[in-house]
Amino acid sequence: MSGTRPGRPHPAHHGRPGRADTGRQGHVGVRWPTRRRVADALRAAFAPLAACVLALGGLVGWVGGGWAGSPARVAVVSGRVFLPYGGTTQTAAFFDLANPGGADDRLVQVTSPAVDGTPALSRHRAAGAGTAAKAEVDTATVPAGGTLSMSPHGVDVTLPARAEWRLGDRVPFTLRFERSGTIETVAVVVRPGGRLP
């Protein structure tokens, strides 16, 4: 009977490496990356990085174009201070504030080198029976895209009066805001209840 004897390896496989042993000794089964594989890996890593850069650029353009909320930008439109009358030692100053920015801001402090003492923010509220109550407040909000107009019936700045003030005098003030920083301005002396000419 022709063929190989049982128990003996076939001559075709005797002493020859199999298909899995095609590498050098000590490197069996190891495949080194080709240039094409490296290029494919770099392209795969570059895609999400490029997407992030494009998204960030779009976000910056969106904010810079005014589509997102812009920071607070308070400006003083006008200011006036009531001329003291009689023997009063206190008076009030009023400012019209505008905030075209996209975030609220708060007036946190008012000072003046022209008065003795510290001006204070106050709010007047109706107390019933035609009376009003006044209380000091820590801050006054200037809304985003809006205005704050101080008045004797709302928010004002109470301060010590100067007997030498005359109609039309300009009293310097510094207004400090939580986000917009400090603003140097003046308030014109007017008659009580009067507006700027």
C-alpha positions, 0 to 999 in steps of 0.5 A: 500500500502506498503512502506514509506510515502511521505515526511518522510526520509527513515529509512536507511538514518535517522540519519546515516552519508553518505559515505562522512562523514566517518571521525571523526567530524571536519575532514570530507573529510581529507585524511592523507598521507600514507607511500606509498604516502610519498615515492612516493612523495620523489621518484618524487622529487629525480628524477629531482635532480639526473638528475641535479647532473648527468648533472653537473658531466658530464659537469665537466668531459667534461671541465676537459677532454679538450673538452671545451675551456681551459683558456689562458696559455701563455709561452715565447719561446724566447726573444732578444733585439737589440744591440744599435749602433752609438749614438742611444738612443732607441732600440727594444726587441722582444719576441716569445709567445705561447698560447696552451690554448683555449682562446685568451690572450693579452700582456698589459704591459712590464717592465724591471728593467735594463732600465731607462724609460718605455718600450712601445708596438709598431706596425709597418705598411707599409705606402707606397713607401717603408716606414713604420709608427710606433705607440704605441699600448695598447695591443698585442693579443696572439691567442688561440692555436697560437703564436705571434712572434714579429718582426721589421715589426710588433709588438715589444717593444721599450725601452731606450738603455744602452750603456754598453750592449754587445752581449750575455748579458741577459736583464730581463723583466716582461711581464704582460698578461690580463689572464695569469698574469705576466711572468718573462723572459730575452731577449738576446742582439743580433746584429740588425736584428739578431736572437738568436744563 
